[in-house]
């Protein structure tokens, strides 16, 4: 997550890692650890392709803000 525009290079010190999901399935929920900070930008970083595939498709990505209860 970051508060200002897309990174010029990675890693970028202006970005904060919010989750570390090693492997995900077709539908996955990943809790982001923001430390109570608000971010304007979120980066989804794909580091490997599925076995026997040459591309990845993301048809939908949702971010939900959970209220403290």
Buried (B, 14 or more C-beta within 10 A) or exposed (E): BBEEEEBEEEEEEEBBEBEEEEEEEEEEEEEBEEEEEEBEEEBEEEEEEEEEEEEEEEEEEEEEEEEEE
